[in-house]
């Protein structure tokens, strides 16, 4: 399924999103899907974030939370949080991501 989206566009408003789900995959898999992440200024909590806006207006964020280098955690990040405005929006990611990238509700 091909879905048009903007990733890390500075005009995308992600205010009001909250954790609606989780994603299991590696950092490089996310880069393959969404390109380079934004580097967070939220030291100790978030290291990497993707802000994704779909053509239907849905905005989702994918980010790590207190499990990366700035939190002193060693090793690869394989557990990511998904932010959104509705848990129903997780279906968009389920439709576009490979099955190997497990999307779960929060």
Secondary structure, 3 states (H helix, E strand, C coil): CCCCEEECCCCCCCCCCEEEEEEECCHHHHHHHHCCCEECCCCCCCCEEEEEEECCCCEEEEECCCCCHHHCCCCCCCEEEEEECCHHHHHHHHHHCCCCCEEEEC
